[in-house]
Amino acid sequence: MLNGPNESETSTSGRIDRQSMSAGTASLEQELSSTRQLLWGANVKEDVFRRWAQGFQFSADEPSALIQQEGGPCAAIAPVQGFLLKILLSETPGHCFQDLTSEKCNSLLVRAVCSILSQCLASKYNVAVYRKIDNEPETSTGRVTVEDACDPIDYFHQRLEVHSFQTISEVESFYTRNIRILKDKYGVLLLLYSVILSKGVSIVEAELAELSDPLIHSTYGYGSQGLINLMLTGRAVAHVWDHEQVVGGLRLRGIERQNDIGFLTIMEHMQYCTVGSFYKNPKHPVWVLASETHLTVLFSFERRLAAPETVGESAERIFRSFDPEGNNFIPSAALQDVLCAADLVSEPEYVELMRKKLDSENLGIILLSAFMDEFFPGCERGAPDTFTLLHYNGLPRSNPGGRVVFRTGRAALLECPLRAASSDPMLTCLQTKWPSIDVVWDDGHSPSLN
């Protein structure tokens, strides 16, 4: 174990004083082997591992924006970016992000990483470190010759060592002194290993329960929903709904409480999943956005966007879930299901009475406006009608000119919901939370979710 006052700082090469490191043990070797199996499975393609083998690096064009070099590690980078922005929004008067120094951004990175680790509620925090060999030769391209000569995946795992800490403040101090652990090659992977080793492999496996696939897809390299949830909430559950749901006789676990940052996915629009209120309404106005293959981050300076749903907003959202075409009405026959889902009186006699009142002309439909006037008269929105949104995508190739910067848009909640064209995945994704939202982006183009 590292002793706080005697810990050696990393040099610019990223090396750590080996005398301060804990020696390998049989139990540690077993934990590392189990972590490797949990993350990668029995076999991992070298190309997939290589894409994940990057450090946390900031954009030259946006001081607090992390760069993702290749596809795959967004399941770790986007959550870290989300927690970094959560801290930044809380502490930056006037939100002038361009003036941030490299020292401040490094501090934000450490605090974001520690926020993720602290969610594991670990009895101790096990921080993975990649140990380089002193004076090990390098090629002219900067690649280590020893690593080049053997399997890079095995070599990486052979060089792993673990430091244990009792408190998260000790972890923060350690990372602050040894920032190269996070920023050098393998920094992203070292965080993943630290999260799993701190939480405990057996606990992560128990939370995944019904799933047997590795957390990182062995062929395509993307992170599973279980990994995304682990990084966002500290629990490796496989689903995004609230609490538990029974499906086919199985009790499947979702998100158990309101989270610091949220999660929205275009897959909900495609009806592959249902994102619960805990993820849609986080404590801070920051959401990780998921396309079919990539994760990005949406955030806002408007604190009111993070307010919990009002009762009326919840009922309106439920009503609209029975109106997938966005017509602002439902079939009269669906009223009982809507009332039941909204936790309102749904006894057959009462439902029939309300059906006759709300569909007095016997047209077979019930208007949203009539439903809201009857059950939630005068209900106001918790969110403002207009607000500014900002979007982050860490892949240079997905940003205009290859410059990773925050893109700004002006959002408005309209009276009637829009139906997003399939050519605008961003708007489609946002409408899973705000059905009536429209956004005009400052540069005239919707940011890419991919």
C-alpha positions as a Markdown table, in Angstrom:
| # | Residue | x | y | z |
|---|---|---|---|---|
| 1 | Met | 0.0 | 0.0 | 0.0 |
| 2 | Leu | 1.2 | 3.5 | -0.7 |
| 3 | Asn | 1.8 | 5.6 | 2.4 |
| 4 | Gly | 0.5 | 9.1 | 1.8 |
| 5 | Pro | 3.4 | 11.3 | 3.0 |
| 6 | Asn | 6.0 | 9.1 | 1.3 |
| 7 | Glu | 4.4 | 8.6 | -2.0 |
| 8 | Ser | 6.6 | 9.6 | -4.9 |
| 9 | Glu | 5.3 | 11.8 | -7.7 |
| 10 | Thr | 5.4 | 10.6 | -11.2 |
| 11 | Ser | 8.0 | 12.1 | -13.5 |
| 12 | Thr | 7.1 | 13.4 | -16.9 |
| 13 | Ser | 7.7 | 9.9 | -18.3 |
| 14 | Gly | 4.9 | 8.6 | -16.1 |
| 15 | Arg | 7.1 | 6.3 | -13.9 |
| 16 | Ile | 6.3 | 5.7 | -10.3 |
| 17 | Asp | 8.7 | 4.8 | -7.5 |
| 18 | Arg | 8.5 | 1.0 | -7.3 |
| 19 | Gln | 9.4 | 1.0 | -3.7 |
| 20 | Ser | 6.1 | 2.6 | -2.9 |
| 21 | Met | 4.1 | -0.1 | -4.7 |
| 22 | Ser | 2.3 | -3.0 | -3.2 |
| 23 | Ala | 3.7 | -6.3 | -4.2 |
| 24 | Gly | 1.7 | -8.8 | -6.2 |
| 25 | Thr | -0.2 | -11.5 | -4.3 |
| 26 | Ala | -2.2 | -14.5 | -5.3 |
| 27 | Ser | -5.5 | -12.8 | -4.5 |
| 28 | Leu | -4.5 | -9.7 | -6.5 |
| 29 | Glu | -3.6 | -11.9 | -9.5 |
| 30 | Gln | -7.0 | -13.6 | -9.2 |
| 31 | Glu | -8.8 | -10.2 | -9.0 |
| 32 | Leu | -6.9 | -8.9 | -12.1 |
| 33 | Ser | -7.6 | -12.1 | -14.0 |
| 34 | Ser | -11.3 | -11.9 | -13.1 |
| 35 | Thr | -11.5 | -8.3 | -14.1 |
| 36 | Arg | -9.9 | -9.0 | -17.4 |
| 37 | Gln | -12.4 | -11.8 | -18.0 |
| 38 | Leu | -15.3 | -9.5 | -17.0 |
| 39 | Leu | -14.2 | -6.7 | -19.3 |
| 40 | Trp | -13.0 | -8.5 | -22.3 |
| 41 | Gly | -14.2 | -12.1 | -22.1 |
| 42 | Ala | -12.1 | -15.1 | -23.2 |
| 43 | Asn | -10.8 | -13.4 | -26.3 |
| 44 | Val | -10.2 | -9.8 | -27.3 |
| 45 | Lys | -9.1 | -8.5 | -30.7 |
| 46 | Glu | -5.8 | -6.6 | -30.6 |
| 47 | Asp | -7.5 | -3.8 | -32.6 |
| 48 | Val | -10.2 | -3.4 | -29.9 |
| 49 | Phe | -7.7 | -3.3 | -27.1 |
| 50 | Arg | -5.6 | -0.8 | -29.0 |
| 51 | Arg | -8.5 | 1.6 | -29.5 |
| 52 | Trp | -9.1 | 1.5 | -25.7 |
| 53 | Ala | -5.4 | 2.1 | -24.9 |
| 54 | Gln | -5.5 | 5.9 | -24.6 |
| 55 | Gly | -5.2 | 8.5 | -21.9 |
| 56 | Phe | -7.5 | 11.3 | -20.9 |
| 57 | Gln | -6.4 | 14.2 | -23.1 |
| 58 | Phe | -8.0 | 17.6 | -23.5 |
| 59 | Ser | -8.8 | 19.4 | -26.7 |
| 60 | Ala | -6.5 | 22.2 | -27.9 |
| 61 | Asp | -9.6 | 24.1 | -29.0 |
| 62 | Glu | -11.8 | 23.6 | -25.8 |
| 63 | Pro | -9.8 | 23.4 | -22.6 |
| 64 | Ser | -12.2 | 21.2 | -20.7 |
| 65 | Ala | -13.3 | 18.9 | -23.5 |
| 66 | Leu | -11.8 | 15.4 | -23.6 |
| 67 | Ile | -10.6 | 13.9 | -26.9 |
| 68 | Gln | -11.6 | 10.4 | -27.9 |
| 69 | Gln | -9.0 | 9.2 | -30.4 |
| 70 | Glu | -10.9 | 6.2 | -31.9 |
| 71 | Gly | -14.3 | 4.4 | -31.5 |
| 72 | Gly | -14.9 | 2.3 | -28.4 |
| 73 | Pro | -13.8 | 4.0 | -25.2 |
| 74 | Cys | -16.7 | 6.5 | -25.1 |
| 75 | Ala | -18.3 | 4.3 | -22.4 |
| 76 | Ala | -15.6 | 5.6 | -20.1 |
| 77 | Ile | -14.7 | 9.0 | -21.6 |
| 78 | Ala | -18.3 | 10.3 | -21.9 |
| 79 | Pro | -19.2 | 9.6 | -18.2 |
| 80 | Val | -15.9 | 11.3 | -17.1 |
| 81 | Gln | -16.7 | 14.3 | -19.3 |
| 82 | Gly | -20.2 | 14.4 | -17.8 |
| 83 | Phe | -19.0 | 14.4 | -14.2 |
| 84 | Leu | -16.4 | 17.0 | -15.2 |
| 85 | Leu | -19.0 | 19.3 | -16.6 |
| 86 | Lys | -21.2 | 18.8 | -13.6 |
| 87 | Ile | -18.4 | 20.1 | -11.4 |
| 88 | Leu | -17.6 | 22.9 | -13.8 |
| 89 | Leu | -21.2 | 24.1 | -14.1 |
| 90 | Ser | -21.4 | 24.3 | -10.3 |
| 91 | Glu | -18.2 | 26.2 | -9.7 |
| 92 | Thr | -17.6 | 28.5 | -12.7 |
| 93 | Pro | -19.1 | 31.9 | -12.3 |
| 94 | Gly | -20.3 | 33.3 | -15.7 |
| 95 | His | -19.3 | 29.9 | -17.2 |
| 96 | Cys | -16.3 | 31.2 | -19.2 |
| 97 | Phe | -14.8 | 27.9 | -20.1 |
| 98 | Gln | -12.2 | 29.2 | -22.5 |
| 99 | Asp | -10.2 | 30.8 | -19.6 |
| 100 | Leu | -9.5 | 27.5 | -17.8 |
| 101 | Thr | -5.9 | 26.7 | -17.2 |
| 102 | Ser | -4.4 | 23.2 | -17.8 |
| 103 | Glu | -3.9 | 22.9 | -14.0 |
| 104 | Lys | -7.5 | 23.6 | -13.4 |
| 105 | Cys | -8.6 | 21.1 | -16.1 |
| 106 | Asn | -6.3 | 18.4 | -14.6 |
| 107 | Ser | -7.9 | 19.1 | -11.2 |
| 108 | Leu | -11.4 | 18.7 | -12.8 |
| 109 | Leu | -10.3 | 15.4 | -14.4 |
| 110 | Val | -9.2 | 14.0 | -11.0 |
| 111 | Arg | -12.3 | 15.1 | -9.3 |
| 112 | Ala | -14.5 | 13.7 | -12.0 |
| 113 | Val | -12.7 | 10.3 | -11.8 |
| 114 | Cys | -13.0 | 10.4 | -8.0 |
| 115 | Ser | -16.8 | 11.1 | -8.3 |
| 116 | Ile | -17.1 | 7.9 | -10.4 |
| 117 | Leu | -15.1 | 5.9 | -8.0 |
| 118 | Ser | -16.9 | 7.2 | -4.9 |
| 119 | Gln | -20.2 | 5.9 | -6.3 |
| 120 | Cys | -18.9 | 2.3 | -5.9 |
| 121 | Leu | -19.3 | 2.7 | -2.1 |
| 122 | Ala | -16.2 | 0.6 | -1.7 |
| 123 | Ser | -14.7 | -0.4 | 1.7 |
| 124 | Lys | -11.4 | 0.6 | 0.1 |
| 125 | Tyr | -10.4 | 2.0 | -3.2 |
| 126 | Asn | -8.1 | 0.0 | -5.4 |
| 127 | Val | -6.3 | 2.1 | -8.0 |
| 128 | Ala | -4.8 | 0.3 | -10.9 |
| 129 | Val | -1.4 | 1.6 | -12.1 |
| 130 | Tyr | 0.6 | 0.7 | -15.2 |
| 131 | Arg | 4.2 | 0.3 | -14.2 |
| 132 | Lys | 6.8 | 1.0 | -16.8 |
| 133 | Ile | 10.3 | -0.6 | -16.6 |
| 134 | Asp | 13.0 | 1.9 | -15.7 |
| 135 | Asn | 15.1 | 2.8 | -18.7 |
| 136 | Glu | 13.1 | 0.5 | -21.0 |
| 137 | Pro | 14.1 | 1.2 | -24.6 |
| 138 | Glu | 11.7 | 2.9 | -27.0 |
| 139 | Thr | 11.6 | 2.9 | -30.8 |
| 140 | Ser | 11.8 | 6.1 | -32.9 |
| 141 | Thr | 8.0 | 6.1 | -33.0 |
| 142 | Gly | 7.8 | 6.1 | -29.2 |
| 143 | Arg | 6.5 | 2.6 | -28.9 |
| 144 | Val | 8.1 | 0.4 | -26.3 |
| 145 | Thr | 10.2 | -2.4 | -27.9 |
| 146 | Val | 9.4 | -5.0 | -25.2 |
| 147 | Glu | 5.7 | -4.4 | -25.7 |
| 148 | Asp | 6.1 | -4.5 | -29.5 |
| 149 | Ala | 7.8 | -7.9 | -29.3 |
| 150 | Cys | 5.0 | -9.7 | -27.3 |
| 151 | Asp | 1.2 | -9.7 | -27.0 |
| 152 | Pro | 0.3 | -6.1 | -26.0 |
| 153 | Ile | -2.8 | -7.3 | -24.1 |
| 154 | Asp | -0.8 | -9.8 | -22.0 |
| 155 | Tyr | 2.0 | -7.3 | -21.6 |
| 156 | Phe | -0.4 | -4.6 | -20.2 |
| 157 | His | -1.8 | -7.0 | -17.6 |
| 158 | Gln | 1.6 | -8.1 | -16.6 |
| 159 | Arg | 2.6 | -4.5 | -15.8 |
| 160 | Leu | -0.5 | -3.7 | -13.7 |
| 161 | Glu | -0.1 | -3.1 | -10.0 |
| 162 | Val | -2.7 | -1.9 | -7.5 |
| 163 | His | -2.6 | 0.8 | -4.8 |
| 164 | Ser | -5.2 | 0.6 | -2.0 |
| 165 | Phe | -6.6 | 3.6 | -0.2 |
| 166 | Gln | -9.2 | 3.9 | 2.7 |
| 167 | Thr | -10.8 | 7.2 | 1.6 |
| 168 | Ile | -11.6 | 8.9 | -1.6 |
| 169 | Ser | -9.7 | 12.0 | -0.5 |
| 170 | Glu | -6.5 | 9.8 | -0.4 |
| 171 | Val | -7.3 | 8.7 | -4.0 |
| 172 | Glu | -7.8 | 12.3 | -5.1 |
| 173 | Ser | -4.4 | 13.3 | -3.5 |
| 174 | Phe | -2.7 | 10.3 | -5.2 |
| 175 | Tyr | -4.1 | 11.1 | -8.7 |
| 176 | Thr | -3.3 | 14.8 | -8.2 |
| 177 | Arg | 0.4 | 14.0 | -7.5 |
| 178 | Asn | 0.4 | 11.3 | -10.2 |
| 179 | Ile | -1.7 | 12.9 | -12.9 |
| 180 | Arg | 0.2 | 11.0 | -15.7 |
| 181 | Ile | -1.5 | 7.8 | -14.6 |
| 182 | Leu | -4.7 | 9.2 | -16.1 |
| 183 | Lys | -3.3 | 11.2 | -19.0 |
| 184 | Asp | -0.7 | 8.8 | -20.4 |
| 185 | Lys | -1.4 | 5.8 | -22.6 |
| 186 | Tyr | -3.8 | 3.3 | -20.8 |
| 187 | Gly | -5.3 | 6.0 | -18.6 |
| 188 | Val | -8.8 | 5.2 | -19.7 |
| 189 | Leu | -8.3 | 1.4 | -19.1 |
| 190 | Leu | -6.7 | 2.1 | -15.7 |
| 191 | Leu | -9.9 | 3.9 | -14.6 |
| 192 | Leu | -12.1 | 1.0 | -15.7 |
| 193 | Tyr | -9.9 | -1.5 | -13.8 |
| 194 | Ser | -9.9 | 0.8 | -10.7 |
| 195 | Val | -13.7 | 1.0 | -10.7 |
| 196 | Ile | -14.1 | -2.8 | -11.0 |
| 197 | Leu | -11.4 | -3.6 | -8.5 |
| 198 | Ser | -12.7 | -1.1 | -6.0 |
| 199 | Lys | -16.3 | -2.3 | -6.3 |
| 200 | Gly | -15.3 | -5.9 | -6.4 |
| 201 | Val | -15.6 | -8.3 | -9.4 |
| 202 | Ser | -18.2 | -10.6 | -7.6 |
| 203 | Ile | -20.4 | -7.6 | -6.9 |
| 204 | Val | -20.3 | -6.4 | -10.4 |
| 205 | Glu | -21.1 | -9.9 | -11.7 |
| 206 | Ala | -24.0 | -10.1 | -9.3 |
| 207 | Glu | -25.4 | -6.8 | -10.5 |
| 208 | Leu | -25.1 | -7.9 | -14.1 |
| 209 | Ala | -27.1 | -11.0 | -13.1 |
| 210 | Glu | -28.8 | -12.1 | -16.2 |
| 211 | Leu | -26.0 | -11.1 | -18.6 |
| 212 | Ser | -23.0 | -13.2 | -19.5 |
| 213 | Asp | -21.4 | -11.1 | -22.2 |
| 214 | Pro | -18.2 | -9.1 | -21.5 |
| 215 | Leu | -18.6 | -5.4 | -20.6 |
| 216 | Ile | -16.6 | -4.5 | -23.7 |
| 217 | His | -17.8 | -6.1 | -27.0 |
| 218 | Ser | -15.1 | -8.4 | -28.1 |
| 219 | Thr | -15.6 | -7.7 | -31.8 |
| 220 | Tyr | -16.8 | -4.1 | -32.1 |
| 221 | Gly | -15.2 | -2.6 | -28.9 |
| 222 | Tyr | -18.2 | -0.7 | -27.6 |
| 223 | Gly | -19.2 | -0.7 | -23.9 |
| 224 | Ser | -22.3 | -2.5 | -22.8 |
| 225 | Gln | -25.2 | -0.8 | -21.0 |
| 226 | Gly | -24.0 | -2.5 | -17.9 |
| 227 | Leu | -20.6 | -0.7 | -18.2 |
| 228 | Ile | -22.3 | 2.6 | -19.0 |
| 229 | Asn | -24.5 | 2.3 | -15.9 |
| 230 | Leu | -21.6 | 1.3 | -13.7 |
| 231 | Met | -19.7 | 4.5 | -14.8 |
| 232 | Leu | -22.7 | 6.7 | -14.4 |
| 233 | Thr | -24.3 | 5.3 | -11.2 |
| 234 | Gly | -21.9 | 3.0 | -9.6 |
| 235 | Arg | -24.2 | -0.1 | -10.3 |
| 236 | Ala | -23.6 | -2.4 | -13.3 |
| 237 | Val | -27.3 | -3.1 | -13.9 |
| 238 | Ala | -28.2 | -3.8 | -17.5 |
| 239 | His | -31.4 | -1.7 | -17.8 |
| 240 | Val | -32.3 | 2.0 | -17.8 |
| 241 | Trp | -35.8 | 2.0 | -16.4 |
| 242 | Asp | -36.6 | 3.0 | -12.8 |
| 243 | His | -36.3 | 0.4 | -10.1 |
| 244 | Glu | -37.2 | -3.2 | -11.2 |
| 245 | Gln | -39.4 | -4.7 | -13.8 |
| 246 | Val | -40.7 | -8.2 | -14.2 |
| 247 | Val | -40.2 | -9.4 | -17.7 |
| 248 | Gly | -41.0 | -13.0 | -18.7 |
| 249 | Gly | -41.0 | -14.0 | -15.0 |
| 250 | Leu | -37.5 | -12.5 | -14.4 |
| 251 | Arg | -37.0 | -9.5 | -12.1 |
| 252 | Leu | -34.7 | -7.2 | -14.0 |
| 253 | Arg | -33.0 | -4.4 | -12.2 |
| 254 | Gly | -32.8 | -0.8 | -13.4 |
| 255 | Ile | -31.8 | 2.6 | -11.9 |
| 256 | Glu | -32.6 | 2.8 | -8.3 |
| 257 | Arg | -32.4 | 6.5 | -7.5 |
| 258 | Gln | -32.1 | 10.0 | -9.1 |
| 259 | Asn | -28.5 | 10.2 | -10.4 |
| 260 | Asp | -26.1 | 13.2 | -10.6 |
| 261 | Ile | -26.1 | 13.1 | -14.4 |
| 262 | Gly | -28.6 | 11.7 | -16.7 |
| 263 | Phe | -28.9 | 9.4 | -19.7 |
| 264 | Leu | -31.0 | 9.6 | -22.9 |
| 265 | Thr | -30.8 | 7.3 | -25.9 |
| 266 | Ile | -32.1 | 7.3 | -29.4 |
| 267 | Met | -32.9 | 3.6 | -28.9 |
| 268 | Glu | -35.9 | 4.7 | -26.8 |
| 269 | His | -37.4 | 6.4 | -29.9 |
| 270 | Met | -36.8 | 3.1 | -31.7 |
| 271 | Gln | -38.7 | 1.4 | -28.9 |
| 272 | Tyr | -35.8 | -0.9 | -27.9 |
| 273 | Cys | -35.9 | 0.4 | -24.3 |
| 274 | Thr | -37.6 | 2.8 | -21.9 |
| 275 | Val | -35.5 | 5.3 | -20.0 |
| 276 | Gly | -36.9 | 6.0 | -16.6 |
| 277 | Ser | -37.5 | 9.3 | -14.8 |
| 278 | Phe | -34.3 | 8.9 | -12.7 |
| 279 | Tyr | -32.1 | 9.1 | -15.8 |
| 280 | Lys | -34.2 | 11.7 | -17.6 |
| 281 | Asn | -34.4 | 14.0 | -14.6 |
| 282 | Pro | -30.9 | 14.0 | -13.0 |
| 283 | Lys | -29.7 | 16.3 | -10.1 |
| 284 | His | -27.7 | 18.4 | -12.6 |
| 285 | Pro | -28.5 | 19.5 | -16.2 |
| 286 | Val | -26.0 | 17.1 | -17.8 |
| 287 | Trp | -27.0 | 14.0 | -19.9 |
| 288 | Val | -25.0 | 11.4 | -21.6 |
| 289 | Leu | -26.6 | 10.8 | -25.0 |
| 290 | Ala | -26.5 | 7.4 | -26.8 |
| 291 | Ser | -26.8 | 6.6 | -30.4 |
| 292 | Glu | -26.6 | 3.1 | -31.7 |
| 293 | Thr | -22.7 | 3.2 | -31.6 |
| 294 | His | -21.5 | 6.2 | -29.6 |
| 295 | Leu | -21.9 | 8.3 | -26.5 |
| 296 | Thr | -21.8 | 12.1 | -26.4 |
| 297 | Val | -22.8 | 14.6 | -23.7 |
| 298 | Leu | -25.5 | 17.3 | -23.5 |
| 299 | Phe | -25.5 | 20.0 | -20.9 |
| 300 | Ser | -27.0 | 23.4 | -20.0 |
| 301 | Phe | -26.4 | 26.4 | -17.7 |
| 302 | Glu | -30.2 | 26.4 | -16.9 |
| 303 | Arg | -30.5 | 24.7 | -13.5 |
| 304 | Arg | -34.3 | 24.5 | -13.8 |
| 305 | Leu | -33.8 | 21.7 | -16.4 |
| 306 | Ala | -32.6 | 19.5 | -13.6 |
| 307 | Ala | -35.7 | 20.0 | -11.5 |
| 308 | Pro | -37.7 | 16.8 | -10.9 |
| 309 | Glu | -40.8 | 16.4 | -13.1 |
| 310 | Thr | -44.0 | 18.0 | -11.7 |
| 311 | Val | -47.0 | 15.7 | -11.3 |
| 312 | Gly | -48.5 | 17.3 | -14.4 |
| 313 | Glu | -45.4 | 16.9 | -16.5 |
| 314 | Ser | -45.2 | 13.2 | -15.5 |
| 315 | Ala | -48.9 | 12.7 | -16.5 |
| 316 | Glu | -48.3 | 14.5 | -19.8 |
| 317 | Arg | -45.3 | 12.3 | -20.6 |
| 318 | Ile | -47.4 | 9.2 | -19.8 |
| 319 | Phe | -50.3 | 10.4 | -22.0 |
| 320 | Arg | -47.8 | 11.0 | -24.9 |
| 321 | Ser | -46.4 | 7.5 | -24.5 |
| 322 | Phe | -49.8 | 6.3 | -25.6 |
| 323 | Asp | -49.7 | 8.7 | -28.6 |
| 324 | Pro | -46.6 | 7.6 | -30.5 |
| 325 | Glu | -47.6 | 9.5 | -33.6 |
| 326 | Gly | -47.7 | 12.9 | -31.8 |
| 327 | Asn | -51.3 | 13.7 | -32.6 |
| 328 | Asn | -52.1 | 15.1 | -29.2 |
| 329 | Phe | -54.9 | 12.6 | -28.6 |
| 330 | Ile | -55.3 | 9.0 | -27.7 |
| 331 | Pro | -58.0 | 6.5 | -28.5 |
| 332 | Ser | -60.8 | 6.7 | -25.9 |
| 333 | Ala | -60.3 | 3.0 | -25.2 |
| 334 | Ala | -56.8 | 3.7 | -23.9 |
| 335 | Leu | -58.0 | 6.1 | -21.1 |
| 336 | Gln | -58.0 | 3.4 | -18.4 |
| 337 | Asp | -54.4 | 2.4 | -19.2 |
| 338 | Val | -53.3 | 6.0 | -19.1 |
| 339 | Leu | -55.0 | 6.6 | -15.7 |
| 340 | Cys | -53.5 | 3.5 | -14.3 |
| 341 | Ala | -50.0 | 4.4 | -15.5 |
| 342 | Ala | -50.4 | 7.9 | -14.1 |
| 343 | Asp | -51.4 | 6.4 | -10.7 |
| 344 | Leu | -54.8 | 8.0 | -11.0 |
| 345 | Val | -58.2 | 6.5 | -10.2 |
| 346 | Ser | -58.8 | 3.7 | -12.8 |
| 347 | Glu | -61.8 | 1.9 | -11.6 |
| 348 | Pro | -64.0 | 0.8 | -14.6 |
| 349 | Glu | -67.1 | 2.8 | -13.5 |
| 350 | Tyr | -65.0 | 6.0 | -13.0 |
| 351 | Val | -63.1 | 5.5 | -16.3 |
| 352 | Glu | -66.4 | 5.2 | -18.2 |
| 353 | Leu | -67.7 | 8.4 | -16.6 |
| 354 | Met | -64.5 | 10.2 | -17.6 |
| 355 | Arg | -64.5 | 8.7 | -21.0 |
| 356 | Lys | -68.0 | 10.1 | -21.7 |
| 357 | Lys | -67.0 | 13.5 | -20.3 |
| 358 | Leu | -63.7 | 13.8 | -22.2 |
| 359 | Asp | -65.2 | 12.4 | -25.4 |
| 360 | Ser | -68.6 | 14.0 | -25.2 |
| 361 | Glu | -69.1 | 13.9 | -29.0 |
| 362 | Asn | -68.3 | 10.2 | -29.1 |
| 363 | Leu | -65.5 | 10.6 | -31.6 |
| 364 | Gly | -63.4 | 7.8 | -30.1 |
| 365 | Ile | -60.5 | 10.1 | -29.1 |
| 366 | Ile | -59.5 | 12.1 | -26.0 |
| 367 | Leu | -57.5 | 15.3 | -26.5 |
| 368 | Leu | -54.4 | 15.9 | -24.5 |
| 369 | Ser | -55.6 | 19.4 | -23.6 |
| 370 | Ala | -58.9 | 18.1 | -22.3 |
| 371 | Phe | -57.1 | 15.4 | -20.3 |
| 372 | Met | -54.8 | 18.0 | -18.7 |
| 373 | Asp | -57.6 | 20.5 | -18.0 |
| 374 | Glu | -59.6 | 17.8 | -16.3 |
| 375 | Phe | -56.9 | 16.2 | -14.1 |
| 376 | Phe | -54.2 | 18.9 | -13.8 |
| 377 | Pro | -55.8 | 22.3 | -14.3 |
| 378 | Gly | -53.4 | 25.2 | -14.1 |
| 379 | Cys | -50.4 | 22.9 | -13.9 |
| 380 | Glu | -47.2 | 24.7 | -14.9 |
| 381 | Arg | -44.0 | 23.3 | -16.4 |
| 382 | Gly | -41.0 | 23.0 | -14.1 |
| 383 | Ala | -38.7 | 23.7 | -17.1 |
| 384 | Pro | -38.5 | 27.1 | -18.8 |
| 385 | Asp | -39.9 | 27.4 | -22.3 |
| 386 | Thr | -36.6 | 28.5 | -23.8 |
| 387 | Phe | -33.0 | 27.7 | -22.8 |
| 388 | Thr | -29.5 | 27.1 | -24.1 |
| 389 | Leu | -28.1 | 23.7 | -24.7 |
| 390 | Leu | -24.5 | 22.7 | -25.3 |
| 391 | His | -23.2 | 19.5 | -26.9 |
| 392 | Tyr | -19.9 | 17.6 | -26.6 |
| 393 | Asn | -18.7 | 14.9 | -29.0 |
| 394 | Gly | -15.1 | 13.7 | -28.2 |
| 395 | Leu | -14.4 | 12.3 | -31.7 |
| 396 | Pro | -12.5 | 14.8 | -33.8 |
| 397 | Arg | -13.9 | 13.3 | -37.0 |
| 398 | Ser | -17.4 | 14.1 | -35.8 |
| 399 | Asn | -16.7 | 17.8 | -35.3 |
| 400 | Pro | -16.6 | 20.4 | -38.0 |
| 401 | Gly | -13.0 | 20.9 | -39.0 |
| 402 | Gly | -11.9 | 18.1 | -36.7 |
| 403 | Arg | -12.0 | 20.6 | -33.7 |
| 404 | Val | -13.4 | 19.1 | -30.5 |
| 405 | Val | -15.5 | 22.0 | -29.1 |
| 406 | Phe | -18.8 | 22.5 | -27.3 |
| 407 | Arg | -21.6 | 23.2 | -29.8 |
| 408 | Thr | -24.3 | 25.7 | -28.7 |
| 409 | Gly | -28.0 | 25.6 | -29.6 |
| 410 | Arg | -31.1 | 27.6 | -28.6 |
| 411 | Ala | -33.9 | 25.3 | -27.5 |
| 412 | Ala | -37.6 | 26.0 | -27.3 |
| 413 | Leu | -40.5 | 23.9 | -25.9 |
| 414 | Leu | -43.4 | 24.3 | -28.3 |
| 415 | Glu | -47.1 | 23.9 | -27.6 |
| 416 | Cys | -47.4 | 20.9 | -29.8 |
| 417 | Pro | -44.7 | 18.1 | -30.1 |
| 418 | Leu | -42.7 | 17.9 | -33.3 |
| 419 | Arg | -42.1 | 14.6 | -35.0 |
| 420 | Ala | -38.4 | 14.6 | -35.7 |
| 421 | Ala | -37.3 | 13.6 | -39.2 |
| 422 | Ser | -35.1 | 10.5 | -39.3 |
| 423 | Ser | -32.4 | 12.8 | -40.8 |
| 424 | Asp | -32.0 | 14.5 | -37.4 |
| 425 | Pro | -31.0 | 11.9 | -34.8 |
| 426 | Met | -30.1 | 14.6 | -32.3 |
| 427 | Leu | -33.6 | 16.1 | -32.2 |
| 428 | Thr | -35.1 | 12.6 | -32.2 |
| 429 | Cys | -33.0 | 11.7 | -29.1 |
| 430 | Leu | -33.9 | 14.9 | -27.3 |
| 431 | Gln | -37.6 | 14.4 | -27.9 |
| 432 | Thr | -37.5 | 11.3 | -25.7 |
| 433 | Lys | -37.3 | 13.7 | -22.8 |
| 434 | Trp | -38.8 | 16.9 | -24.2 |
| 435 | Pro | -41.5 | 15.8 | -26.8 |
| 436 | Ser | -42.1 | 19.3 | -28.0 |
| 437 | Ile | -38.5 | 20.5 | -28.2 |
| 438 | Asp | -37.0 | 22.3 | -31.1 |
| 439 | Val | -33.4 | 23.4 | -31.3 |
| 440 | Val | -31.6 | 25.9 | -33.5 |
| 441 | Trp | -27.9 | 25.3 | -33.4 |
| 442 | Asp | -25.6 | 28.4 | -33.7 |
| 443 | Asp | -23.7 | 27.0 | -36.7 |
| 444 | Gly | -26.9 | 25.9 | -38.5 |
| 445 | His | -26.3 | 22.2 | -38.2 |
| 446 | Ser | -27.3 | 19.6 | -35.6 |
| 447 | Pro | -24.3 | 18.1 | -33.9 |
| 448 | Ser | -23.6 | 14.4 | -34.6 |
| 449 | Leu | -24.5 | 11.7 | -32.1 |
| 450 | Asn | -22.0 | 9.4 | -33.8 |
